[in-house]
Amino acid sequence: MTLDELKRLDPKKIGSWPILPKFGVLLGLLLLLVFAAYWFDWRDQVAQIDGARAQEEQLRSTFLAKKKQAIDLPAYRKQLVDIESQFGALLKQLPGKSEMDALLTDINQAGLGRGLQFELFRPAAQETMRDFYAELPITIRVTGNYHDLGAFASDIGRLSRIVTLNDISLATAKDGLVLDATAKTFRYLDEAEIAAARKKPAPGARK
């Protein structure tokens, strides 16, 4: 159909038009109706559907995470039991208040047993309180040869109670070497000490 023939079509008599122009007009009306429906109605529904799908994915991820936690719960419980057991074993290596004197003697004997000469063995005047234990630093200075000093440090590490050597320095002397260090021993606090520490106000706190 030519352009001139299209121009001569009467818009008021669409029913008498040839099939091809009539079909074009119907198709245009259909597309217009579809666009109007999308713009005024379907667009909001599509946004709601997209939001529901996103919420569904989030709920699915949350469900899978909770399911995995439920499956792994026995393993977590066993891990907690193992940690508590290890913590109890470490706690047993901390002496009580009544055992501190014996531990200080063990440290001294470890040095004397290696033939070392103690020039200084001075426990701090006051312990440092932690959450559930107290820390006691001991300033030591011993003289001896390199082999005996190394054996002394090894003996300290093998004590049944936890003792650490810190701030170690070595210097030469007439009779061999001089070892300066801070030996730190630890003891657990009893219930009364823990309760007193919790009641004690933090430094800088207003009364």
PyMOL commands that place a pseudoatom at each C-alpha (Angstrom):
pseudoatom trace, name=CA, resn=MET, resi=1, chain=A, elem=C, hetatm=0, pos=[0.000, 0.000, 0.000]
pseudoatom trace, name=CA, resn=THR, resi=2, chain=A, elem=C, hetatm=0, pos=[1.391, 3.394, -1.008]
pseudoatom trace, name=CA, resn=LEU, resi=3, chain=A, elem=C, hetatm=0, pos=[1.759, 6.499, 1.114]
pseudoatom trace, name=CA, resn=ASP, resi=4, chain=A, elem=C, hetatm=0, pos=[-0.887, 8.349, -0.893]
pseudoatom trace, name=CA, resn=GLU, resi=5, chain=A, elem=C, hetatm=0, pos=[-3.396, 5.590, -0.260]
pseudoatom trace, name=CA, resn=LEU, resi=6, chain=A, elem=C, hetatm=0, pos=[-2.693, 5.785, 3.479]
pseudoatom trace, name=CA, resn=LYS, resi=7, chain=A, elem=C, hetatm=0, pos=[-3.302, 9.542, 3.452]
pseudoatom trace, name=CA, resn=ARG, resi=8, chain=A, elem=C, hetatm=0, pos=[-6.694, 9.051, 1.796]
pseudoatom trace, name=CA, resn=LEU, resi=9, chain=A, elem=C, hetatm=0, pos=[-7.922, 6.698, 4.551]
pseudoatom trace, name=CA, resn=ASP, resi=10, chain=A, elem=C, hetatm=0, pos=[-10.772, 8.153, 6.592]
pseudoatom trace, name=CA, resn=PRO, resi=11, chain=A, elem=C, hetatm=0, pos=[-10.070, 7.903, 10.353]
pseudoatom trace, name=CA, resn=LYS, resi=12, chain=A, elem=C, hetatm=0, pos=[-13.817, 7.858, 11.002]
pseudoatom trace, name=CA, resn=LYS, resi=13, chain=A, elem=C, hetatm=0, pos=[-14.290, 4.726, 8.866]
pseudoatom trace, name=CA, resn=ILE, resi=14, chain=A, elem=C, hetatm=0, pos=[-11.581, 2.444, 10.223]
pseudoatom trace, name=CA, resn=GLY, resi=15, chain=A, elem=C, hetatm=0, pos=[-13.865, -0.553, 9.788]
pseudoatom trace, name=CA, resn=SER, resi=16, chain=A, elem=C, hetatm=0, pos=[-13.748, -0.114, 5.999]
pseudoatom trace, name=CA, resn=TRP, resi=17, chain=A, elem=C, hetatm=0, pos=[-9.939, 0.138, 5.820]
pseudoatom trace, name=CA, resn=PRO, resi=18, chain=A, elem=C, hetatm=0, pos=[-7.877, -2.560, 4.168]
pseudoatom trace, name=CA, resn=ILE, resi=19, chain=A, elem=C, hetatm=0, pos=[-6.614, -5.317, 6.445]
pseudoatom trace, name=CA, resn=LEU, resi=20, chain=A, elem=C, hetatm=0, pos=[-2.986, -4.139, 6.633]
pseudoatom trace, name=CA, resn=PRO, resi=21, chain=A, elem=C, hetatm=0, pos=[-3.616, -0.561, 7.935]
pseudoatom trace, name=CA, resn=LYS, resi=22, chain=A, elem=C, hetatm=0, pos=[-6.364, -1.871, 10.210]
pseudoatom trace, name=CA, resn=PHE, resi=23, chain=A, elem=C, hetatm=0, pos=[-3.939, -4.410, 11.690]
pseudoatom trace, name=CA, resn=GLY, resi=24, chain=A, elem=C, hetatm=0, pos=[-1.291, -1.675, 12.185]
pseudoatom trace, name=CA, resn=VAL, resi=25, chain=A, elem=C, hetatm=0, pos=[-3.734, 0.513, 14.122]
pseudoatom trace, name=CA, resn=LEU, resi=26, chain=A, elem=C, hetatm=0, pos=[-4.826, -2.394, 16.325]
pseudoatom trace, name=CA, resn=LEU, resi=27, chain=A, elem=C, hetatm=0, pos=[-1.218, -3.311, 17.024]
pseudoatom trace, name=CA, resn=GLY, resi=28, chain=A, elem=C, hetatm=0, pos=[-0.409, 0.300, 17.994]
pseudoatom trace, name=CA, resn=LEU, resi=29, chain=A, elem=C, hetatm=0, pos=[-3.429, 0.404, 20.341]
pseudoatom trace, name=CA, resn=LEU, resi=30, chain=A, elem=C, hetatm=0, pos=[-2.337, -2.877, 21.900]
pseudoatom trace, name=CA, resn=LEU, resi=31, chain=A, elem=C, hetatm=0, pos=[1.189, -1.598, 22.501]
pseudoatom trace, name=CA, resn=LEU, resi=32, chain=A, elem=C, hetatm=0, pos=[-0.207, 1.605, 23.968]
pseudoatom trace, name=CA, resn=LEU, resi=33, chain=A, elem=C, hetatm=0, pos=[-2.453, -0.345, 26.338]
pseudoatom trace, name=CA, resn=VAL, resi=34, chain=A, elem=C, hetatm=0, pos=[0.451, -2.582, 27.413]
pseudoatom trace, name=CA, resn=PHE, resi=35, chain=A, elem=C, hetatm=0, pos=[2.682, 0.422, 28.083]
pseudoatom trace, name=CA, resn=ALA, resi=36, chain=A, elem=C, hetatm=0, pos=[-0.069, 2.205, 30.044]
pseudoatom trace, name=CA, resn=ALA, resi=37, chain=A, elem=C, hetatm=0, pos=[-0.736, -0.915, 32.102]
pseudoatom trace, name=CA, resn=TYR, resi=38, chain=A, elem=C, hetatm=0, pos=[2.974, -1.316, 32.890]
pseudoatom trace, name=CA, resn=TRP, resi=39, chain=A, elem=C, hetatm=0, pos=[3.454, 2.343, 33.765]
pseudoatom trace, name=CA, resn=PHE, resi=40, chain=A, elem=C, hetatm=0, pos=[0.405, 2.750, 35.987]
pseudoatom trace, name=CA, resn=ASP, resi=41, chain=A, elem=C, hetatm=0, pos=[0.103, -0.748, 37.501]
pseudoatom trace, name=CA, resn=TRP, resi=42, chain=A, elem=C, hetatm=0, pos=[2.599, -3.443, 36.567]
pseudoatom trace, name=CA, resn=ARG, resi=43, chain=A, elem=C, hetatm=0, pos=[5.688, -1.366, 37.403]
pseudoatom trace, name=CA, resn=ASP, resi=44, chain=A, elem=C, hetatm=0, pos=[4.852, -1.345, 41.145]
pseudoatom trace, name=CA, resn=GLN, resi=45, chain=A, elem=C, hetatm=0, pos=[4.003, -5.015, 41.064]
pseudoatom trace, name=CA, resn=VAL, resi=46, chain=A, elem=C, hetatm=0, pos=[7.327, -5.833, 39.406]
pseudoatom trace, name=CA, resn=ALA, resi=47, chain=A, elem=C, hetatm=0, pos=[9.157, -3.837, 42.109]
pseudoatom trace, name=CA, resn=GLN, resi=48, chain=A, elem=C, hetatm=0, pos=[7.241, -5.738, 44.807]
pseudoatom trace, name=CA, resn=ILE, resi=49, chain=A, elem=C, hetatm=0, pos=[8.106, -9.050, 43.171]
pseudoatom trace, name=CA, resn=ASP, resi=50, chain=A, elem=C, hetatm=0, pos=[11.796, -8.090, 42.963]
pseudoatom trace, name=CA, resn=GLY, resi=51, chain=A, elem=C, hetatm=0, pos=[11.714, -7.083, 46.653]
pseudoatom trace, name=CA, resn=ALA, resi=52, chain=A, elem=C, hetatm=0, pos=[10.035, -10.369, 47.590]
pseudoatom trace, name=CA, resn=ARG, resi=53, chain=A, elem=C, hetatm=0, pos=[12.671, -12.318, 45.633]
pseudoatom trace, name=CA, resn=ALA, resi=54, chain=A, elem=C, hetatm=0, pos=[15.486, -10.449, 47.412]
pseudoatom trace, name=CA, resn=GLN, resi=55, chain=A, elem=C, hetatm=0, pos=[13.843, -11.130, 50.778]
pseudoatom trace, name=CA, resn=GLU, resi=56, chain=A, elem=C, hetatm=0, pos=[13.465, -14.779, 49.823]
pseudoatom trace, name=CA, resn=GLU, resi=57, chain=A, elem=C, hetatm=0, pos=[17.174, -15.024, 48.990]
pseudoatom trace, name=CA, resn=GLN, resi=58, chain=A, elem=C, hetatm=0, pos=[18.070, -13.364, 52.293]
pseudoatom trace, name=CA, resn=LEU, resi=59, chain=A, elem=C, hetatm=0, pos=[15.799, -15.716, 54.241]
pseudoatom trace, name=CA, resn=ARG, resi=60, chain=A, elem=C, hetatm=0, pos=[17.254, -18.682, 52.350]
pseudoatom trace, name=CA, resn=SER, resi=61, chain=A, elem=C, hetatm=0, pos=[20.818, -17.591, 53.223]
pseudoatom trace, name=CA, resn=THR, resi=62, chain=A, elem=C, hetatm=0, pos=[19.844, -17.087, 56.878]
pseudoatom trace, name=CA, resn=PHE, resi=63, chain=A, elem=C, hetatm=0, pos=[18.202, -20.514, 56.944]
pseudoatom trace, name=CA, resn=LEU, resi=64, chain=A, elem=C, hetatm=0, pos=[21.241, -22.213, 55.428]
pseudoatom trace, name=CA, resn=ALA, resi=65, chain=A, elem=C, hetatm=0, pos=[23.544, -20.455, 57.922]
pseudoatom trace, name=CA, resn=LYS, resi=66, chain=A, elem=C, hetatm=0, pos=[21.341, -21.502, 60.863]
pseudoatom trace, name=CA, resn=LYS, resi=67, chain=A, elem=C, hetatm=0, pos=[21.153, -25.023, 59.484]
pseudoatom trace, name=CA, resn=LYS, resi=68, chain=A, elem=C, hetatm=0, pos=[24.955, -25.207, 59.232]
pseudoatom trace, name=CA, resn=GLN, resi=69, chain=A, elem=C, hetatm=0, pos=[25.281, -23.953, 62.808]
pseudoatom trace, name=CA, resn=ALA, resi=70, chain=A, elem=C, hetatm=0, pos=[22.817, -26.598, 63.973]
pseudoatom trace, name=CA, resn=ILE, resi=71, chain=A, elem=C, hetatm=0, pos=[24.755, -29.310, 62.146]
pseudoatom trace, name=CA, resn=ASP, resi=72, chain=A, elem=C, hetatm=0, pos=[28.074, -28.067, 63.579]
pseudoatom trace, name=CA, resn=LEU, resi=73, chain=A, elem=C, hetatm=0, pos=[26.692, -27.598, 67.117]
pseudoatom trace, name=CA, resn=PRO, resi=74, chain=A, elem=C, hetatm=0, pos=[28.002, -30.962, 68.441]
pseudoatom trace, name=CA, resn=ALA, resi=75, chain=A, elem=C, hetatm=0, pos=[31.479, -30.125, 67.093]
pseudoatom trace, name=CA, resn=TYR, resi=76, chain=A, elem=C, hetatm=0, pos=[31.328, -26.673, 68.733]
pseudoatom trace, name=CA, resn=ARG, resi=77, chain=A, elem=C, hetatm=0, pos=[30.299, -28.227, 72.039]
pseudoatom trace, name=CA, resn=LYS, resi=78, chain=A, elem=C, hetatm=0, pos=[33.132, -30.725, 71.876]
pseudoatom trace, name=CA, resn=GLN, resi=79, chain=A, elem=C, hetatm=0, pos=[35.556, -27.907, 71.041]
pseudoatom trace, name=CA, resn=LEU, resi=80, chain=A, elem=C, hetatm=0, pos=[34.282, -25.954, 74.061]
pseudoatom trace, name=CA, resn=VAL, resi=81, chain=A, elem=C, hetatm=0, pos=[34.809, -28.990, 76.299]
pseudoatom trace, name=CA, resn=ASP, resi=82, chain=A, elem=C, hetatm=0, pos=[38.361, -29.379, 74.937]
pseudoatom trace, name=CA, resn=ILE, resi=83, chain=A, elem=C, hetatm=0, pos=[39.114, -25.686, 75.544]
pseudoatom trace, name=CA, resn=GLU, resi=84, chain=A, elem=C, hetatm=0, pos=[37.775, -25.891, 79.089]
pseudoatom trace, name=CA, resn=SER, resi=85, chain=A, elem=C, hetatm=0, pos=[39.886, -28.999, 79.667]
pseudoatom trace, name=CA, resn=GLN, resi=86, chain=A, elem=C, hetatm=0, pos=[43.023, -27.286, 78.349]
pseudoatom trace, name=CA, resn=PHE, resi=87, chain=A, elem=C, hetatm=0, pos=[42.260, -24.203, 80.408]
pseudoatom trace, name=CA, resn=GLY, resi=88, chain=A, elem=C, hetatm=0, pos=[41.872, -26.372, 83.513]
pseudoatom trace, name=CA, resn=ALA, resi=89, chain=A, elem=C, hetatm=0, pos=[45.217, -28.048, 82.805]
pseudoatom trace, name=CA, resn=LEU, resi=90, chain=A, elem=C, hetatm=0, pos=[46.919, -24.662, 82.461]
pseudoatom trace, name=CA, resn=LEU, resi=91, chain=A, elem=C, hetatm=0, pos=[45.221, -23.411, 85.597]
pseudoatom trace, name=CA, resn=LYS, resi=92, chain=A, elem=C, hetatm=0, pos=[46.632, -26.346, 87.524]
pseudoatom trace, name=CA, resn=GLN, resi=93, chain=A, elem=C, hetatm=0, pos=[50.105, -25.145, 86.579]
pseudoatom trace, name=CA, resn=LEU, resi=94, chain=A, elem=C, hetatm=0, pos=[49.494, -21.925, 88.493]
pseudoatom trace, name=CA, resn=PRO, resi=95, chain=A, elem=C, hetatm=0, pos=[50.343, -22.318, 92.161]
pseudoatom trace, name=CA, resn=GLY, resi=96, chain=A, elem=C, hetatm=0, pos=[48.123, -21.118, 94.942]
pseudoatom trace, name=CA, resn=LYS, resi=97, chain=A, elem=C, hetatm=0, pos=[49.143, -18.534, 97.498]
pseudoatom trace, name=CA, resn=SER, resi=98, chain=A, elem=C, hetatm=0, pos=[50.449, -21.202, 99.859]
pseudoatom trace, name=CA, resn=GLU, resi=99, chain=A, elem=C, hetatm=0, pos=[52.689, -22.693, 97.135]
pseudoatom trace, name=CA, resn=MET, resi=100, chain=A, elem=C, hetatm=0, pos=[54.471, -19.510, 96.097]
pseudoatom trace, name=CA, resn=ASP, resi=101, chain=A, elem=C, hetatm=0, pos=[57.279, -19.863, 98.632]
pseudoatom trace, name=CA, resn=ALA, resi=102, chain=A, elem=C, hetatm=0, pos=[58.001, -23.391, 97.411]
pseudoatom trace, name=CA, resn=LEU, resi=103, chain=A, elem=C, hetatm=0, pos=[58.050, -22.164, 93.818]
pseudoatom trace, name=CA, resn=LEU, resi=104, chain=A, elem=C, hetatm=0, pos=[60.537, -19.411, 94.653]
pseudoatom trace, name=CA, resn=THR, resi=105, chain=A, elem=C, hetatm=0, pos=[62.712, -22.049, 96.293]
pseudoatom trace, name=CA, resn=ASP, resi=106, chain=A, elem=C, hetatm=0, pos=[62.501, -24.211, 93.152]
pseudoatom trace, name=CA, resn=ILE, resi=107, chain=A, elem=C, hetatm=0, pos=[63.723, -21.316, 91.000]
pseudoatom trace, name=CA, resn=ASN, resi=108, chain=A, elem=C, hetatm=0, pos=[66.613, -20.682, 93.366]
pseudoatom trace, name=CA, resn=GLN, resi=109, chain=A, elem=C, hetatm=0, pos=[67.527, -24.366, 93.504]
pseudoatom trace, name=CA, resn=ALA, resi=110, chain=A, elem=C, hetatm=0, pos=[67.441, -24.590, 89.702]
pseudoatom trace, name=CA, resn=GLY, resi=111, chain=A, elem=C, hetatm=0, pos=[70.269, -22.073, 89.582]
pseudoatom trace, name=CA, resn=LEU, resi=112, chain=A, elem=C, hetatm=0, pos=[72.267, -23.516, 92.459]
pseudoatom trace, name=CA, resn=GLY, resi=113, chain=A, elem=C, hetatm=0, pos=[71.901, -27.006, 91.008]
pseudoatom trace, name=CA, resn=ARG, resi=114, chain=A, elem=C, hetatm=0, pos=[73.728, -25.801, 87.893]
pseudoatom trace, name=CA, resn=GLY, resi=115, chain=A, elem=C, hetatm=0, pos=[76.540, -24.298, 89.925]
pseudoatom trace, name=CA, resn=LEU, resi=116, chain=A, elem=C, hetatm=0, pos=[75.449, -20.712, 89.285]
pseudoatom trace, name=CA, resn=GLN, resi=117, chain=A, elem=C, hetatm=0, pos=[76.106, -17.909, 91.743]
pseudoatom trace, name=CA, resn=PHE, resi=118, chain=A, elem=C, hetatm=0, pos=[73.107, -15.723, 92.575]
pseudoatom trace, name=CA, resn=GLU, resi=119, chain=A, elem=C, hetatm=0, pos=[74.140, -12.109, 92.991]
pseudoatom trace, name=CA, resn=LEU, resi=120, chain=A, elem=C, hetatm=0, pos=[70.530, -10.906, 93.102]
pseudoatom trace, name=CA, resn=PHE, resi=121, chain=A, elem=C, hetatm=0, pos=[67.218, -12.648, 93.772]
pseudoatom trace, name=CA, resn=ARG, resi=122, chain=A, elem=C, hetatm=0, pos=[64.603, -10.008, 94.562]
pseudoatom trace, name=CA, resn=PRO, resi=123, chain=A, elem=C, hetatm=0, pos=[60.857, -10.703, 94.276]
pseudoatom trace, name=CA, resn=ALA, resi=124, chain=A, elem=C, hetatm=0, pos=[58.763, -7.592, 93.681]
pseudoatom trace, name=CA, resn=ALA, resi=125, chain=A, elem=C, hetatm=0, pos=[57.214, -6.057, 96.757]
pseudoatom trace, name=CA, resn=GLN, resi=126, chain=A, elem=C, hetatm=0, pos=[53.738, -6.315, 95.256]
pseudoatom trace, name=CA, resn=GLU, resi=127, chain=A, elem=C, hetatm=0, pos=[52.024, -8.656, 92.829]
pseudoatom trace, name=CA, resn=THR, resi=128, chain=A, elem=C, hetatm=0, pos=[50.294, -7.475, 89.666]
pseudoatom trace, name=CA, resn=MET, resi=129, chain=A, elem=C, hetatm=0, pos=[46.646, -8.551, 89.699]
pseudoatom trace, name=CA, resn=ARG, resi=130, chain=A, elem=C, hetatm=0, pos=[45.036, -9.850, 86.512]
pseudoatom trace, name=CA, resn=ASP, resi=131, chain=A, elem=C, hetatm=0, pos=[41.557, -11.237, 85.823]
pseudoatom trace, name=CA, resn=PHE, resi=132, chain=A, elem=C, hetatm=0, pos=[41.970, -14.563, 87.576]
pseudoatom trace, name=CA, resn=TYR, resi=133, chain=A, elem=C, hetatm=0, pos=[45.659, -14.723, 88.432]
pseudoatom trace, name=CA, resn=ALA, resi=134, chain=A, elem=C, hetatm=0, pos=[48.434, -12.692, 90.004]
pseudoatom trace, name=CA, resn=GLU, resi=135, chain=A, elem=C, hetatm=0, pos=[51.845, -12.070, 88.450]
pseudoatom trace, name=CA, resn=LEU, resi=136, chain=A, elem=C, hetatm=0, pos=[54.995, -11.816, 90.563]
pseudoatom trace, name=CA, resn=PRO, resi=137, chain=A, elem=C, hetatm=0, pos=[58.179, -10.557, 88.842]
pseudoatom trace, name=CA, resn=ILE, resi=138, chain=A, elem=C, hetatm=0, pos=[61.534, -11.530, 90.340]
pseudoatom trace, name=CA, resn=THR, resi=139, chain=A, elem=C, hetatm=0, pos=[64.688, -9.641, 89.427]
pseudoatom trace, name=CA, resn=ILE, resi=140, chain=A, elem=C, hetatm=0, pos=[67.621, -12.066, 89.201]
pseudoatom trace, name=CA, resn=ARG, resi=141, chain=A, elem=C, hetatm=0, pos=[71.309, -11.805, 88.438]
pseudoatom trace, name=CA, resn=VAL, resi=142, chain=A, elem=C, hetatm=0, pos=[73.404, -14.960, 88.203]
pseudoatom trace, name=CA, resn=THR, resi=143, chain=A, elem=C, hetatm=0, pos=[76.963, -15.671, 87.111]
pseudoatom trace, name=CA, resn=GLY, resi=144, chain=A, elem=C, hetatm=0, pos=[78.304, -18.795, 85.476]
pseudoatom trace, name=CA, resn=ASN, resi=145, chain=A, elem=C, hetatm=0, pos=[79.479, -20.202, 82.186]
pseudoatom trace, name=CA, resn=TYR, resi=146, chain=A, elem=C, hetatm=0, pos=[77.438, -20.187, 79.010]
pseudoatom trace, name=CA, resn=HIS, resi=147, chain=A, elem=C, hetatm=0, pos=[76.520, -23.879, 79.177]
pseudoatom trace, name=CA, resn=ASP, resi=148, chain=A, elem=C, hetatm=0, pos=[75.275, -23.710, 82.786]
pseudoatom trace, name=CA, resn=LEU, resi=149, chain=A, elem=C, hetatm=0, pos=[73.254, -20.571, 82.123]
pseudoatom trace, name=CA, resn=GLY, resi=150, chain=A, elem=C, hetatm=0, pos=[71.574, -22.249, 79.162]
pseudoatom trace, name=CA, resn=ALA, resi=151, chain=A, elem=C, hetatm=0, pos=[70.843, -25.343, 81.238]
pseudoatom trace, name=CA, resn=PHE, resi=152, chain=A, elem=C, hetatm=0, pos=[69.386, -23.108, 83.986]
pseudoatom trace, name=CA, resn=ALA, resi=153, chain=A, elem=C, hetatm=0, pos=[66.999, -21.475, 81.491]
pseudoatom trace, name=CA, resn=SER, resi=154, chain=A, elem=C, hetatm=0, pos=[65.973, -24.919, 80.248]
pseudoatom trace, name=CA, resn=ASP, resi=155, chain=A, elem=C, hetatm=0, pos=[65.376, -26.128, 83.816]
pseudoatom trace, name=CA, resn=ILE, resi=156, chain=A, elem=C, hetatm=0, pos=[63.137, -23.111, 84.463]
pseudoatom trace, name=CA, resn=GLY, resi=157, chain=A, elem=C, hetatm=0, pos=[61.033, -24.050, 81.438]
pseudoatom trace, name=CA, resn=ARG, resi=158, chain=A, elem=C, hetatm=0, pos=[60.636, -27.617, 82.735]
pseudoatom trace, name=CA, resn=LEU, resi=159, chain=A, elem=C, hetatm=0, pos=[59.350, -26.652, 86.174]
pseudoatom trace, name=CA, resn=SER, resi=160, chain=A, elem=C, hetatm=0, pos=[55.936, -28.102, 87.016]
pseudoatom trace, name=CA, resn=ARG, resi=161, chain=A, elem=C, hetatm=0, pos=[54.655, -24.548, 87.504]
pseudoatom trace, name=CA, resn=ILE, resi=162, chain=A, elem=C, hetatm=0, pos=[54.657, -21.773, 84.892]
pseudoatom trace, name=CA, resn=VAL, resi=163, chain=A, elem=C, hetatm=0, pos=[57.732, -19.542, 85.120]
pseudoatom trace, name=CA, resn=THR, resi=164, chain=A, elem=C, hetatm=0, pos=[58.967, -17.307, 82.313]
pseudoatom trace, name=CA, resn=LEU, resi=165, chain=A, elem=C, hetatm=0, pos=[62.265, -15.487, 81.843]
pseudoatom trace, name=CA, resn=ASN, resi=166, chain=A, elem=C, hetatm=0, pos=[61.930, -11.970, 80.453]
pseudoatom trace, name=CA, resn=ASP, resi=167, chain=A, elem=C, hetatm=0, pos=[64.192, -9.007, 79.649]
pseudoatom trace, name=CA, resn=ILE, resi=168, chain=A, elem=C, hetatm=0, pos=[67.239, -11.263, 79.438]
pseudoatom trace, name=CA, resn=SER, resi=169, chain=A, elem=C, hetatm=0, pos=[70.674, -9.703, 78.983]
pseudoatom trace, name=CA, resn=LEU, resi=170, chain=A, elem=C, hetatm=0, pos=[74.164, -11.239, 79.092]
pseudoatom trace, name=CA, resn=ALA, resi=171, chain=A, elem=C, hetatm=0, pos=[77.440, -9.570, 79.942]
pseudoatom trace, name=CA, resn=THR, resi=172, chain=A, elem=C, hetatm=0, pos=[80.959, -10.859, 80.365]
pseudoatom trace, name=CA, resn=ALA, resi=173, chain=A, elem=C, hetatm=0, pos=[82.545, -11.143, 83.821]
pseudoatom trace, name=CA, resn=LYS, resi=174, chain=A, elem=C, hetatm=0, pos=[85.789, -12.391, 85.324]
pseudoatom trace, name=CA, resn=ASP, resi=175, chain=A, elem=C, hetatm=0, pos=[84.288, -15.794, 86.154]
pseudoatom trace, name=CA, resn=GLY, resi=176, chain=A, elem=C, hetatm=0, pos=[82.250, -16.213, 82.960]
pseudoatom trace, name=CA, resn=LEU, resi=177, chain=A, elem=C, hetatm=0, pos=[78.985, -14.520, 82.099]
pseudoatom trace, name=CA, resn=VAL, resi=178, chain=A, elem=C, hetatm=0, pos=[76.450, -12.470, 84.030]
pseudoatom trace, name=CA, resn=LEU, resi=179, chain=A, elem=C, hetatm=0, pos=[72.779, -13.045, 83.251]
pseudoatom trace, name=CA, resn=ASP, resi=180, chain=A, elem=C, hetatm=0, pos=[70.272, -10.351, 84.209]
pseudoatom trace, name=CA, resn=ALA, resi=181, chain=A, elem=C, hetatm=0, pos=[66.624, -11.249, 83.782]
pseudoatom trace, name=CA, resn=THR, resi=182, chain=A, elem=C, hetatm=0, pos=[63.164, -10.924, 85.211]
pseudoatom trace, name=CA, resn=ALA, resi=183, chain=A, elem=C, hetatm=0, pos=[61.604, -14.240, 86.136]
pseudoatom trace, name=CA, resn=LYS, resi=184, chain=A, elem=C, hetatm=0, pos=[57.815, -14.046, 86.242]
pseudoatom trace, name=CA, resn=THR, resi=185, chain=A, elem=C, hetatm=0, pos=[55.801, -16.500, 88.266]
pseudoatom trace, name=CA, resn=PHE, resi=186, chain=A, elem=C, hetatm=0, pos=[52.047, -16.712, 88.365]
pseudoatom trace, name=CA, resn=ARG, resi=187, chain=A, elem=C, hetatm=0, pos=[49.444, -17.909, 90.825]
pseudoatom trace, name=CA, resn=TYR, resi=188, chain=A, elem=C, hetatm=0, pos=[45.702, -18.197, 90.577]
pseudoatom trace, name=CA, resn=LEU, resi=189, chain=A, elem=C, hetatm=0, pos=[43.490, -16.016, 92.728]
pseudoatom trace, name=CA, resn=ASP, resi=190, chain=A, elem=C, hetatm=0, pos=[41.101, -17.591, 95.184]
pseudoatom trace, name=CA, resn=GLU, resi=191, chain=A, elem=C, hetatm=0, pos=[37.408, -16.699, 95.133]
pseudoatom trace, name=CA, resn=ALA, resi=192, chain=A, elem=C, hetatm=0, pos=[37.755, -14.072, 97.857]
pseudoatom trace, name=CA, resn=GLU, resi=193, chain=A, elem=C, hetatm=0, pos=[40.558, -12.303, 95.954]
pseudoatom trace, name=CA, resn=ILE, resi=194, chain=A, elem=C, hetatm=0, pos=[38.583, -12.369, 92.698]
pseudoatom trace, name=CA, resn=ALA, resi=195, chain=A, elem=C, hetatm=0, pos=[35.534, -10.913, 94.447]
pseudoatom trace, name=CA, resn=ALA, resi=196, chain=A, elem=C, hetatm=0, pos=[37.668, -8.189, 96.066]
pseudoatom trace, name=CA, resn=ALA, resi=197, chain=A, elem=C, hetatm=0, pos=[39.288, -7.338, 92.730]
pseudoatom trace, name=CA, resn=ARG, resi=198, chain=A, elem=C, hetatm=0, pos=[35.882, -6.953, 91.085]
pseudoatom trace, name=CA, resn=LYS, resi=199, chain=A, elem=C, hetatm=0, pos=[34.670, -4.637, 93.840]
pseudoatom trace, name=CA, resn=LYS, resi=200, chain=A, elem=C, hetatm=0, pos=[37.785, -2.492, 93.574]
pseudoatom trace, name=CA, resn=PRO, resi=201, chain=A, elem=C, hetatm=0, pos=[37.084, 0.636, 91.470]
pseudoatom trace, name=CA, resn=ALA, resi=202, chain=A, elem=C, hetatm=0, pos=[38.962, 1.030, 88.225]
pseudoatom trace, name=CA, resn=PRO, resi=203, chain=A, elem=C, hetatm=0, pos=[41.855, 3.522, 88.189]
pseudoatom trace, name=CA, resn=GLY, resi=204, chain=A, elem=C, hetatm=0, pos=[40.565, 7.046, 87.501]
pseudoatom trace, name=CA, resn=ALA, resi=205, chain=A, elem=C, hetatm=0, pos=[36.974, 6.120, 88.309]
pseudoatom trace, name=CA, resn=ARG, resi=206, chain=A, elem=C, hetatm=0, pos=[34.969, 8.670, 90.286]
pseudoatom trace, name=CA, resn=LYS, resi=207, chain=A, elem=C, hetatm=0, pos=[33.960, 7.709, 93.794]
for i in range(1, 207): cmd.bond("trace and resi %d" % i, "trace and resi %d" % (i + 1))
show_as sticks, trace
zoom trace
